[in-house]
Amino acid sequence: MVTANPILIPELKLMFSEGDTAGLREVAEELHPATVAEFSEGLDDQEIWQLLHVAAIERQAEIFPYYSMTRQVELVKAADRVHLGSLLEWMAADNRDDLLRELDPELVDEILPLVAKAQRHDIRMLLSCPEDSAGALMTTEYASLPAEITAGEAVTRLRSQAPNSESIYYIYVLDSDRTLLGFVSLRDLIMARPTSLVSDLMQSDPISVRVEEPSEQVVQKLARFDFIAIPVVDDHNRLVGIVTHDDVLDAVRQDATDDAQRIGAIAPLGESYLEAAIVSMTWKRGVWLMILFATAAVTAMVLARSPAAFQTHMWLVAFIPLIIASGGNSGNQSATLVITALSTGDCRLADWPRILKRECVLGLLLGTLLAVPGYCLALVYAPDPIAAIVIPLTIFGVVMLGTMVGSILPLLFRSVGLDPALMSNPFVSAIVDIVGIVLYMLVAILFLG
């Protein structure tokens, strides 16, 4: 997806007004598809279709996915239905699937009869896959070969398959039932003797993913094995599609964006910031702000009922922000590290004993690290060294508390099947604030009466 670039807009509008079809065709066919989308995003829907219509249908299918998803939906609604059927036939299967998932089901039912029957089956199959699964990421445009032909015959067949395949670096070897037997790289085919059999060149027992497998696991496998593409199979090990590295890159970027927004206590927008509706953003931000407001209100009520020690020793009040910040920051660090490790596969839920042990040790070390300068600062304001001990002891306690809360809560979320990123840093801070204030009061009462 690209953002609008206004540089060529005046020139394009001049071409429209003058009927300069040759100039428009040069823009549509000579520039990179992403550049065409970038320079034309600022046009209205009819002008964009006017620009696309001067190019061949296959070129239109290359340009169209580079518009923002919101703009693609608007263009589909404004398009001629017959032309739209041809455009969908030429679009890459994964891009087409992403678009159709964003359309109203009634509009999809209206468009599908205009698509060729063979491709209609693939479209319905892809749309039936869960949204966050390997099936939703995959494309059905891949190259395949039988095992019993020679390398020379294989290269000849690939010449006819290449125009309709998204990637031919890996060629998948199938039997008559489309069961996945192995794969062979294009390099191995080209370097082999023409009489060598594909069955002798292929690598058996290929790494694959199931069609219903979560997209997160697909990303991890591609990263772990450094594949350009990975095959997707059904329950009978029949090849149904492939997931390519560029599709995974888009998924990783979207997941990273969603996680960053969750960590900031925002429900994922699902679209770009500037395109998100104000009402939708208000709701997605406001719900979490209300939750955090409620937890902060509890903190305020606890402070309002502060014991006599706080009223007698007013110097303790000055250290409340320091206490809260120390616990909240340590909790945020732990939560971020655990969430990241779970998301990337660096650790699993079964590793929880090791995670808690590490965070406990880290809490001891970090608590000690902050308690020392905390005591030195307290000596400046406390009436005596004994009273000053309240500050380092509380800092040590809230840092320990923060690291444990920040590591435990994401694990709990994962154990009940929720995204650990939902345990956002502000929420961890809110919990630590409440308990930290209570702890501060208890220590103050213990030492100051």
NUDREN-89523 format. One record per atom (N, C-alpha, C, CB): x, y, z; residue in one letter. Coordinates in steps of 0.2 Angstrom, whole numbers, plus 5000, padded with zeros to 4 digits. Glycine has a CB too. Example, Ala and Ser with C-alpha at 12.3 -4.5 7.8 and 13.67 -1.06 7.14 Angstrom:
2
506649725039a 506249785039a 506649845039a 505749785045a 506449895035s 506849955036s 506450005039s 507049975029s 
***
This chain:
449
500449945000m 500050005000m 500450065000m 499550005006m 500250114996v 500650174996v 500250234998v 500950194989v 500550294999t 500150355001t 500150404995t 500450385007t 499650444995a 499550494989a 500150534989a 498950534990a 500350544982n 500950594981n 500650644976n 501550554978n 500650704978p 500250754973p 500650784968p 500050814978p 501250754967i 501750794962i 501450794955i 502450754962i 501150734953l 500950724946l 500150734945l 501050654943l 499850754950i 499150764950i 498950814945i 498850784957i 499250874945p 499050924940p 499150904933p 499450994941p 499750874932e 499850844925e 499350794923e 500550814924e 499150754927l 498750694925l 498050734924l 498650644931l 497850774928k 497150814926k 497250854920k 497050864932k 497750874918l 497850914911l 497750864906l 498550944911l 498050804907m 498050744902m 497250724901m 498450684904m 496950724906f 496250704906f 495850754902f 495950704913f 495950824904s 495550874900s 495750884893s 495750944904s 496350864891e 496550864884e 496450804880e 497350884883e 496250754884g 496150684881g 496750654878g 495650694875g 497350664882d 497950634880d 498050564882d 498550684883d 497750524878t 497750444880t 498450424879t 497250414875t 498850444875a 499550424874a 499950434880a 499850444868a 499850494883g 500250514889g 500050474895g 500150594890g 499350464896l 499050424901l 499350354901l 498350424901l 499350324895r 499650254894r 500350254896r 499450234887r 500750304894e 501450304896e 501550304903e 501750364893e 501150344907v 501150344914v 500950274917v 500650394917v 500450244915a 500150184917a 500650124916a 499450164915a 500950124910e 501350064908e 502050074909e 501250054901e 502350134909e 503050144910e 503350144917e 503250204906e 502950174921l 503150184928l 503050114932l 502750234932l 503350104938h 503250044942h 502550054944h 503750044948h 502149994945p 501449994947p 501350034954p 501249924948p 501850024959a 501750064965a 501850134964a 502350034970a 502250154959t 502250224958t 501650254955t 502950244953t 501350214950v 500750234947v 500250254952v 500550184942v 500150204957a 499650204962a 499750264967a 499650144967a 500450284968e 500650334972e 500450404969e 501350334974e 500550414963f 500450474959f 499750484958f 500850474953f 499350434958s 498650444956s 498150434962s 498450394951s 498450414968e 497950414974e 497550474975e 498350394980e 497750534973g 497450594975g 496850604970g 497850644975g 496750564964l 496250574959l 495550544962l 496450544953l 495050574959d 494450544961d 494350474958d 493850584959d 493850434960d 493750364958d 493650354950d 493150334961d 493250404947q 493150394940q 493850414936q 492650444938q 494250464939e 494850474935e 495350424936e 495150544938e 495350384942i 495850324942i 495650274937i 495850304949i 494950264937w 494750204932w 494950234925w 494050194933w 494850294923q 495050324917q 495750314915q 494850394916q 496150314920l 496950304920l 497050234919l 497250334926l 496750194923l 496850114922l 496650094915l 496550084928l 496050114913h 495750084907h 496250094901h 495150124905h 496650144901v 497150154895v 497650094895v 497450224895v 497750054900a 498250004900a 497949934899a 498650004907a 498349884898a 498049824897a 497749794904a 498649774894a 497349744903i 497049724909i 497549694914i 496449674908i 498049654911e 498549624916e 498949684920e 498949584912e 499049734916r 499449794919r 498949824925r 499649844914r 498349834923q 497849854928q 497849814935q 497149864926q 497949744934a 497949704939a 498549704943a 497849634937a 499049734940e 499749744944e 499649804948e 500349744939e 499349854945i 499349924949i 498849924954i 499149974944i 498249894953f 497649904958f 497849884965f 497149854956f 498249824967p 498349814974p 498749864977p 498649744974p 499149904974y 499549954977y 499150014980y 500049984972y 498550024978y 498150074982y 497950044989y 497450084978y 497850094993s 497650075000s 496950035000s 497550135004s 496949985005m 496349945005m 495649985005m 496349895010m 495650035008t 495050075009t 494850105002t 495150135014t 495450124998r 495350154991r 495150094986r 495950194989r 495350034987q 495249984983q 494449964983q 495649924985q 494249964990v 493449954991v 493050014987v 493349954998v 493250074988e 492950124985e 492950124977e 493250194987e 493450104974l 493550094967l 493150034965l 494250084965l 493049984969v 492649924967v 491949944966v 492749864972v 491749984971k 491050004971k 490850054966k 490850044978k 491350084963a 491250134958a 491350104951a 491650194958a 491550044951a 491850014944a 491249974940a 492349954946a 491349974934d 490849934930d 490949864931d 491049944922d 490449824933r 490449754935r 490749714930r 489749734937r 490649714924v 490949664919v 491649674919v 490649684912v 491949734919h 492649754919h 492949724926h 492749824918h 492549734931l 492849714938l 492949634938l 492349734943l 492549594934g 492649524934g 493249504931g 492049494930g 493449544925s 494049534922s 494649554926s 494049564915s 494649604929l 495149624934l 495349574939l 494949694937l 494749554942l 494849504948l 495249434945l 494249484951l 495049414939e 495349354936e 496149364935e 495049344929e 496349424933w 497049444932w 497449454939w 497149494927w 497049474944m 497449494950m 497749434953m 496949524955m 498349444957a 498649384961a 498049364966a 499249404964a 498049294967a 497549264971a 497549294978a 497649184971a 498149304981d 498149324988d 497949404988d 498849324991d 498149444983n 497849514983n 497049514982n 498249554978n 496849474978r 496149464977r 495749444983r 496049414971r 496049394986d 495749374993d 495649424998d 496149314995d 496249464999d 496249525003d 495649575002d 496949555004d 495649584995l 495149634993l 494349604995l 495149654986l 494249544993l 493549524993l 493349515001l 493549454990l 493849505005r 493649495012r 493449565015r 494249475016r 493649615012e 493449685014e 492749705011e 493949735012e 492549675006l 491849695003l 491249665007l 491849674996l 490749695006d 490149665008d 489949605005d 489549715007d 489749555009p 489549485006p 489049495000p 489249445011p 488649535000e 488149544995e 488449564988e 487549594996e 488949614989l 489349634983l 489849574980l 489849694985l 490049534985v 490549484983v 490049434979v 490849444989v 489449414981d 489049374978d 488849404971d 488349354982d 488849464970e 488649494964e 489249494959e 488449574965e 489849494962i 490449494957i 490649424955i 491049534961i 490649374959l 490849314958l 490649284952l 490749264964l 489949284950p 489749254944p 490049284937p 489049264943p 490449344938l 490749374932l 491449344931l 490749444933l 491649304936v 492349274936v 492349204933v 492649274943v 492849184929a 492849124926a 492749064931a 493549114923a 492449014929k 492248964934k 492848934938k 491848904930k 493348914934a 493948884937a 494248934943a 494548874932a 494248994942q 494549044947q 494049054952q 494749104944q 493349044951r 492849054956r 492949004961r 492149044952r 493148944959h 493248884965h 493848904969h 493448824961h 494348934966d 494948954971d 494749014975d 495548974966d 494349054973i 494149114977i 493749094983i 493749164972i 493249054981r 492849024987r 493248984992r 492248984984r 493748944989m 494148904994m 494548954998m 494548864990m 494849004996l 495249055000l 494849095005l 495649104995l 494249115002l 493749155007l 493549105013l 493249175003l 493549045012s 493248995017s 493748985023s 493048935014s 494449005021c 494948995026c 494849055032c 495649005023c 495049035038p 495049085043p 495449145042p 495149045050p 495349195044e 495649255042e 496349255045e 495349325045e 496549235050d 497249235053d 497549165052d 497249255060d 497449135046s 497749065045s 498149065039s 497149015044s 498549005038a 498949005032a 498549005026a 499348935033a 497948985026g 497548985020g 497349055018g 496848945021g 497249105023a 497149175021a 497749205018a 496949205027a 498349185020l 498949215017l 499149185010l 499549205022l 498949125009m 499249085003m 498949114996m 499049015004m 499349094991t 499049104984t 499049034981t 499549154980t 498649024976t 498548964973t 498948964966t 497848944971t 499349014965e 499749024959e 500448994961e 499749094957e 500548934959y 501248904961y 501348854955y 501248864967y 502048834954a 502248794949a 502348724952a 502948814946a 502148674948s 502148604950s 502348554945s 501448574953s 502648494947l 502848444942l 502748374944l 503648454940l 502648334940p 502648264942p 503348234943p 502248214937p 503348184947a 504048154949a 504348114943a 503948114955a 503948084938e 504248044934e 504548074927e 503747994932e 504548134926i 504848164920i 505548184921i 504348224918i 505848204916t 506548224916t 506648294917t 506948204910t 507248314919a 507348384920a 507248424914a 508148394922a 507448404908g 507348434902g 506548444901g 507648394896g 506148394902e 505448404901e 505148454906e 505148334902e 505448454912a 505248494917a 505348574916a 505548484924a 505948584913v 506048654911v 505548674905v 506748664908v 505448634901t 504948654896t 504248664898t 504848594890t 504048624903r 503348634906r 503348704910r 503248574911r 503948714914l 503948774918l 503848834913l 504548774922l 504048834907r 504048894903r 503248914902r 504348884896r 502848864902s 502148874901s 501848894908s 501748814898s 502048874913q 501748884920q 502048954923q 501948834925q 502648974921a 502949034924a 502449094924a 503549054920a 502149114918p 501749174918p 501149174923p 501449184911p 500949114925n 500349104930n 500549094937n 499849054927n 501249094938s 501449074945s 501749134948s 502049014944s 501649144955e 501949194958e 502649184960e 501549204965e 502849124961s 503549114962s 503749044959s 503749114969s 504249044955i 504448974952i 505148954955i 504448974945i 505448984960y 506048964962y 506048894965y 506349014968y 505448884969y 505348814972y 504748784967y 505148824979y 504848724965i 504348694961i 504148634965i 504648674954i 503548624966y 503248574970y 503148504966y 502648594974y 503348454969v 503248384965v 502648354968v 503848344966v 502148334964l 501548304966l 501348244962l 500948354965l 500948204965d 500748144962d 500048154958d 500648084967d 499748104956s 499148114952s 498548144956s 498848054949s 498548134963d 498048154968d 498248224971d 497948104973d 498848254968r 499048314971r 499348314978r 498548374970r 499548254980t 499848244986t 500648274985t 499948164988t 500848304990l 501448334990l 502048284992l 501548394995l 502448274987l 502948224987l 503648254989l 503048184981l 503748314987g 504348354988g 504448414984g 504948304986g 505048444984f 505048504980f 505748504977f 504948564984f 505848544971v 506548554968v 506548624966v 506548504962v 507148644967s 507348724966s 507448724958s 507948744970s 507248784956l 507448804949l 508148794947l 507148874947l 508548814952r 509248814951r 509548734949r 509648834957r 509248694954d 509448624953d 509148594946d 509148584958d 508648614944l 508348594937l 508748614932l 507648614936l 508948674932i 509348704927i 510048674926i 509448784927i 510348664932m 511048634933m 511048564931m 511348654939m 510548524932a 510548454931a 510548434924a 509848424934a 510748374923r 510748344916r 510048334913r 511148274916r 509948354907p 509248354905p 508948284905p 509248364897p 509248234906t 508948164907t 508848144914t 509448114903t 509048184919s 508948164926s 508248174927s 509348214930s 508048124931l 507348124933l 507148174939l 507048054936l 506548204939v 506448254944v 506348214951v 505748284943v 506148154951s 506148114957s 506848104960s 505848044956s 507348104956d 508048104959d 508348164961d 508548074954d 508048224959l 508248294960l 507948324966l 508248334954l 507348294967m 506848334972m 507148314979m 506148314971m 506948364984q 507048344991q 506348324994q 507248414995q 506448264997s 505848234999s 505648265006s 505948155000s 505048245009d 504848265015d 504948345016d 505148225021d 504548385012p 504648455013p 504348485019p 504448485007p 504548535022i 504248575027i 503648605024i 504748625030i 503048595027s 502448625025s 502048655031s 502048575021s 501548685029v 501048705035v 500348685033v 501048785036v 499948675038r 499248655036r 498848715035r 498948625042r 498248715031v 497948765028v 497548805034v 497348745024v 497448775040e 497148805045e 497648825051e 496648755049e 498248815049e 498748835054e 498848915055e 499448805052e 498848935061p 498849005063p 499449045059p 498949025070p 499349105056s 499849135052s 500449155056s 499549205050s 500349155063e 500949175067e 501449115066e 500749185074e 501249055066q 501648995065q 501948985058q 501248925067q 501549015053v 501849015046v 502449065046v 501349035041v 502349115049v 502949165049v 503549145053v 502649235053v 503449105058q 503949075062q 504349025058q 503749045069q 503948985054k 504348935050k 504748965044k 503748885048k 504449005041l 504749045036l 505449075038l 504349095032l 505349105044a 505949135047a 506449085049a 505749185053a 506249035052r 506748985055r 507048945049r 506348935059r 506748925044f 507048885039f 507348935033f 506548835036f 507148995033d 507449045028d 507149025021d 508249045028d 506549015021f 506248995015f 506049055011f 505648945016f 505949055004i 505649105000i 504949095000i 505949104993i 504749035000a 504049015000a 503948945004a 503749004993a 503348935006i 503248875010i 502548845008i 503148885018i 502548775006p 501848745004p 501348745009p 502048685001p 500748745007v 500148745012v 499748675009v 499648805011v 499648635014v 499348575012v 498648565017v 499748515014v 498248515014d 497648505018d 497748445022d 497048485013d 497248415025d 497348365030d 497548295027d 496648345033d 497548295020h 497748235017h 498448245013h 497248215011h 498748295015n 499448315013n 499348335005n 499948255014n 498848355003r 498748384996r 498948454996r 498048364993r 499248474991l 499548544990l 498948584988l 500048554985l 498748644992v 498248684990v 498448754989v 497748684996v 499048774990g 499348834989g 500048844992g 498848894991g 500348904991i 500948924994i 500948994998i 501548924989i 501349005003v 501349065006v 502049095004v 501249065014v 502149155001t 502749174999t 503049225004t 502649214992t 503649245004h 503949285009h 503649355009h 504749295007h 503449385003d 503149455003d 502449455006d 503049474995d 502149395006d 501449395009d 501649395017d 501049335007d 502149355019v 502249355026v 502549425029v 502849305027v 502949455024l 503149525026l 502549575028l 503549555021l 502049565024d 501449615025d 501149595031d 500949605019d 501049525033a 500749505039a 501149525045a 500649425039a 501849515044v 502249535050v 502149605052v 502949515049v 502149645046r 502049725047r 501449735051r 502149755041r 500849705048q 500249715051q 500249695058q 499649685047q 500449635060d 500549605067d 500849655071d 500749535067d 501449675069a 501849725073a 501449785074a 502549745069a 501149815069t 500749875070t 500149865076t 500449895064t 499849805075d 499349785080d 499549785087d 498949725078d 500149745087d 500449735094d 500649805097d 501049695094d 500949845093a 501149915096a 500549955098a 501549955090a 500049945094q 499449985096q 499149955103q 498849985091q 499149885103r 498849855109r 499349875115r 498849785109r 499949875115i 500449895120i 500249965122i 501149885118i 500050005118g 499950075119g 499150085122g 500050125113g 498850025123a 498150025126a 497650055121a 498150075132a 497750035115i 497350045109i 497049985106i 497650105104i 496449975105a 496249915101a 496449925094a 495449905101a 496749875090p 497049885083p 496549915079p 497249815081p 496849965075l 496350005071l 496149965065l 496750065068l 496649925062g 496449885056g 496549915050g 495749855057g 496749985050e 496850025044e 497350075046e 496150055041e 497550115041s 497950165042s 497650225047s 498250195035s 498150255050y 497950305055y 497450365052y 498550345058y 497750385046l 497350445043l 496650425040l 497750475037l 496650355038e 495950335035e 495450305040e 496150275030e 495750295047a 495250275052a 494750325053a 495650245058a 494150305054a 493550345056a 493650375063a 492850315055a 493450435064i 493550465071i 493150435076i 493350545070i 492550415074v 492150375079v 492450315081v 491350365076v 492650275076s 492950215077s 493650215082s 493150175071s 494050265080m 494650285084m 494450305091m 495050335081m 493950345092t 493650365099t 493450305103t 493050415098t 493150255100w 492950195103w 493450155105w 492450155099w 493950145100k 494550095102k 495050125107k 494850085095k 495050185107r 495450215112r 495150225119r 495750285110r 494450245118g 494150265124g 493950205129g 493450295122g 493850145126v 493750095130v 494250075135v 493550025126v 494850075132w 495450065136w 495650125141w 496050055132w 495450185139l 495550245143l 495150235149l 495550305139l 494550215148m 494050215154m 494250155159m 493350195151m 494550105156i 494750045160i 495350075165i 495049985156i 495850115161l 496450135165l 496150195170l 496950165160l 495650235168f 495450285172f 495150255178f 494850325168f 494750195178a 494550165184a 495050135188a 494050105181a 495550115185t 496150085190t 496450145193t 496650045186t 496550205189a 496850265192a 496450295198a 497050315187a 495750285197a 495350305202a 495450275209a 494650305200a 495550205208v 495650165214v 496250185217v 495750085212v 496850205213t 497450235216t 497250295220t 497950245211t 496850335217a 496750405220a 496350395227a 496250445216a 495850345227m 495450325233m 495950305239m 494950275232m 496450265236v 496950235241v 497350295244v 497350185238v 497550335240l 497950395243l 497550435247l 498250435237l 496850445245a 496450485249a 496350465257a 495750495246a 496450395257r 496350365264r 497050355267r 495950305264r 497550395265s 498250385268s 498250385275s 498650445265s 498650345278p 498750345285p 499050405289p 499150275287p 499050405295a 499350465299a 500050475297a 499250455306a 500450415296a 501150425294a 501250475288a 501450355292a 500850475283f 500850515277f 500650585279f 500450495272f 500250595284q 500050665286q 500550695290q 499350655289q 500850655294t 501350675299t 502050695296t 501450635305t 502250645291h 502850655288h 502750665280h 503250585288h 502650735279m 502450755273m 502950745267m 502250835273m 503550735269w 504150725265w 503950655261w 504750725268w 503550615264l 503450545260l 503050565254l 503050505265l 502650615254v 502150625248v 502650645242v 501750685249v 503150675243a 503550695237a 503850635233a 504150735240a 503950575237f 504250515234f 503650475230f 504550475239f 503050495230i 502550455227i 502650445220i 501850475229i 502750495216p 502950485209p 503550445207p 503050555205p 504050445211l 504650405211l 504450335212l 505150425215l 504050315217i 503850255218i 503450225213i 503450245225i 502950255211i 502550235205i 502850225199i 501950285204i 503350275197a 503750265191a 504150205191a 504150325189a 504450195196s 504950135197s 504650065196s 505350135204s 504050065199g 503649995198g 503349995191g 503149995203g 503050045189g 502750045182g 503250035176g 502450105181g 503850065177n 504350055172n 504649985171n 504950105173n 504749955177s 505049895177s 504549845175s 505249875185s 503849855177g 503349805174g 503249815167g 502649825177g 503349875164n 503249885157n 503849845153n 503249955155n 504449855156q 505049815153q 504849745152q 505649835156q 504649715158s 504549645158s 504049615154s 504449615166s 503449655154a 502849645149a 503149645142a 502349685150a 503449695140t 503649705133t 504149645131t 504049765132t 504649625135l 505049575134l 504749505133l 505649565139l 504249495138v 503949425137v 503449425131v 503549415144v 503049475130i 502649485124i 503049475118i 502249545124i 503549505117t 503949495111t 504249425110t 504549545111t 504449395116a 504749325116a 504249275114a 505049305122a 503649285116l 503049245115l 502849255107l 502449255119l 502849315105s 502649325098s 503149305093s 502549405097s 503749305094t 504249285090t 504449205090t 504849325091t 504149175095g 504349105096g 504949095100g 504349075090g 505249145103d 505849135107d 505749095113d 506149205109d 505149095116c 504949055121c 504249035121c 505049095128c 504048985124r 503348955124r 503048965131r 503348885121r 502448945131l 502048945137l 502348895142l 501348935136l 502548845139a 502848785144a 503548815147a 503048725140a 503848865145d 504448895148d 504248945154d 504848935143d 503648945156w 503448995161w 503948985168w 502748985163w 504148925170p 504548925176p 505248955175p 504748855178p 505548955169r 506148985167r 506049065167r 506448955161r 505449085164i 505349155163i 505249185170i 504749165159i 504849155174l 504749185181l 505349185185l 504249145185l 505849135184k 506449125188k 506849185186k 506749065187k 506949195179r 507349245177r 507149315179r 507349245169r 506449325179e 506149395181e 506249405188e 505449395178e 506249355192c 506349355199c 507049385201c 506149295203c 507549355197v 508249365198v 508349445196v 508649325194v 508049455190l 508149525187l 507749575192l 507749525180l 507249555195g 506849605200g 507349615206g 506249575202g 507649565208l 508149575214l 508649625212l 508449505216l 508949615206l 509549655204l 509349725203l 509849625198l 508749735199l 508549795197l 508249835203l 507949795192l 507949805208g 507749835214g 508249855218g 507349785218g 508849815219t 509449845222t 509749905219t 509949785223t 509749895212l 510049955208l 509750015209l 510049935201l 509050015210l 508750085211l 508650095218l 508050075208l 508650045223a 508550065230a 509150105232a 508549995234a 509750095230v 510350125232v 510350205231v 511050105229v 510250225225p 510150295224p 509550325227p 510150315217p 508950285228g 508350305231g 508550325239g 507850255231g 508950285242y 509050295249y 509450355250y 509450235252y 509950365245c 510350425245c 509950485244c 510950425240c 509450485240l 508950545239l 508550555245l 508550535233l 508350495248a 507850505254a 508250535260a 507650435256a 508950525261l 509250555266l 509250635266l 510050535266l 509150655260v 509150735259v 508550765263v 509150755252v 507950725262y 507350745265y 507050715271y 506750735259y 507250655273a 507050625279a 507350655285a 507150545278a 506950645290p 507250675297p 507750635300p 506650675302p 507850575298d 508450535301d 508550475296d 508250505308d 509050445296p 509250385292p 508750325293p 509950355293p 508450315299i 508050265299i 507350275295i 507850255307i 507150335296a 506550355292a 506650345284a 506250425294a 507250365282a 507450365275a 507450295272a 508150395274a 507450245277i 507450175274i 506750155271i 507550125280i 506250195272v 505650175269v 505650185262v 505050225272v 506050225259i 506050235252i 506450185248i 506450305250i 507050165250p 507350105246p 506950045247p 508050095249p 506650025253l 506349965254l 505749965249l 506149955261l 505350025249t 504750025245t 504950015237t 504350085246t 505450055235i 505750045228i 505949975227i 506350095227i 506249945231f 506449875230f 505849825229f 506849845236f 505349845233g 504749805233g 504349815227g 504349815239g 504249875225v 503849885219v 504149865212v 503649965218v 504849875212v 505249845206v 505149765206v 505949865207v 505149735211m 505049665211m 504349645209m 505249635218m 503849685212l 503149675210l 503049685203l 502749725214l 503349745200g 503249765193g 503549705188g 503649825192g 504149685190t 504449635185t 504049565185t 505149615187t 503749545191m 503349485192m 502649495188m 503249465199m 502349555190v 501649565186v 501749575179v 501349635189v 502249605177g 502349615169g 502549555166g 502949665168g 502849505169s 502949435166s 502449385167s 503649405169s 502049385172i 501549335174i 500849355169i 501349335181i 500649415169l 500049435166l 500049415158l 499849505166l 500549425154p 500549405147p 500549325147p 501149425144p 500849285151l 500849215152l 500149195153l 501349185157l 499749225158l 499049205159l 498649215153l 498849245165l 498749275150f 498349285144f 498449235138f 498449355141f 499049215137r 499249165132r 498849095134r 499949155131r 498949085141s 498649015143s 497849015142s 498849005150s 497549065142v 496849065141v 496649075133v 496449115145v 497149075129g 497049085122g 496949155119g 496449055120g 497149205123l 497149275121l 497849305119l 496849325127l 497849355115d 498449385113d 498749415119d 498249435107d 499449395120p 499749425126p 499849505125p 500449395127p 499849525119a 499949595118a 499349635121a 499949615111a 498749605122l 498249635125l 498349665132l 497649595126l 498849625136m 499149655142m 499549715141m 499449595146m 499249765139s 499649825137s 500049855143s 499249875135s 500549895142n 501049925147n 500649965151n 501549955143n 500150005149p 499750055154p 499350015159p 499350095150p 499149955156f 498749915161f 499149885166f 498349855157f 499749865164v 500249835169v 500449895174v 500849805166v 500549955172s 500650005176s 500150025181s 500850065172s 499550015179a 498950035183a 498949985189a 498350035179a 499049925187i 499049875193i 499549885198i 499049795190i 500149895195v 500749905199v 500649975204v 501449915195v 500350025201d 500250085204d 499850075211d 499850135200d 499250035210i 498850025215i 499149985221i 498149985213i 499449925219v 499849885224v 500449925227v 499949815221v 500749955223g 501349995225g 501250045230g 501650025219g 500650085229i 500450135234i 500250105241i 499850175232i 499950045240v 499750005247v 500349985250v 499349945245v 500849955246l 501449935249l 501849995252l 501949905243l 501850055249y 502250115252y 501950125258y 502150175247y 501250125259m 500950145265m 501150095271m 500150145264m 501150025269l 501249975274l 501949985277l 501149905271l 502449995272v 503150005274v 503250075279v 503650015268v 502850125277a 502850185281a 502550175288a 502450245277a 502050135288i 501750125295i 502150085299i 501050085294i 502550035296l 502949985299l 503550025302l 503249935295l 503850075299f 504450105301f 504250175305f 504950125295f 503750205303l 503650275306l 503050275311l 503450325300l 502650215311g 502050215315g 501450255313g 502250245322g 
***
